């Protein structure tokens, strides 16, 4: 089926989800324009993990060679006792197909942007769209645009979501997160989860001798959403001051850090209205405890383009898209929410949980990944 052939598609937002959607629609014959309010397609100072489920969709869009040359292939995930610096267990990722890879966000966006350019996608920068009608039309630079489909990939504070759903207030989870990056001479290709009572830190390497750091602390004092807010690195170090020297040594090298509050948002009840749809964070923001934010957006984007291509009408394609995606997304977000608790255990619960992980790592290491089979083995291209 090639129902997308010559359709005019507008994608609002030039992040990972938006560019993946643009590339997927262009590959199916659509005329695609991406509208990005920023002056450039870029991300600064942040890593992300592309797990096999996300990689399958990206590879199917013909950018697999560029992807293979731009990341660090993960060999293992390693839970750590942040208080002692001891490794609790090691779960092998090296056999994952396609591989589990660490990328710098800017590198992944660049790969997607180059793929879009090769596929004939038009990208308009500095294009801020503040209002969209149910028929997908919007005004920009004094002109009205009426594409066949308007896709809202405009993130956490989506304008497009507000058209489709009633306003819903997020609530502060009682957790804040810091994001930082440091230079490192040598770092194993593993994701380490440094767990401590009431807080945790995740570290993994990126190309160019860099180590990505995401640290989370439970606290009553909230911070603003959005991870571009600067903070004093001393605040991050203070939060982990009673941990072992290994964790403190990593944080001692942090020179610049971003802080944001973690808020829980409901999954949108509706993902489409008329010829308008939403994907990624615009539809289902998730907490950063399962490394699935970008992966779910990539899956959404691929599925949306495919459903619209295989159904005779846009409306039928959008109904099928939500039917295929919503239950899976809800399950992934619930799993991330559980991790938020599991990483921060204290007292007896912490001892029992660590003993369980240690035993699992020795007796049945494959069981750890088998429990995530529903997530990593999923093939959105099948």
Buried (B, 14 or more C-beta within 10 A) or exposed (E): EEBBEEBBBBBBBBBBBBBBBBBBBBBBBBBBBBBBBBEEBEBEBBBBBBBBBBBBBBBBBEBBEBBBEBBBBBBBBBBBBBBEBEBBBBBBBEEBEBBBBBBBBBBBBBBBBBBBEEBEBEBBEEBEBEEBBEEBBBEBEEEEBEBBBBBBBBBBEBBBBBBBBEEEEBEBBBBBBBBBBBEBEEBEBBBBBBBBBBBBBBBBBBBEEBBBBBBBBBBEEBBEBBBEEEBEBEEBBEBBEEBBEBBBEBBEBBEEBBBBBBBBBBBBEBBBBBBBBBBBBBBBBBBBBBBBBBBBBBBBBBBBBBBBBBBEEBBBBBBBBBEBBBEBBEEBBEBBBEBBEBBBBEEEEBEEBBEEBBEBBEEEBEEBBEEBEEBBBBEBEE
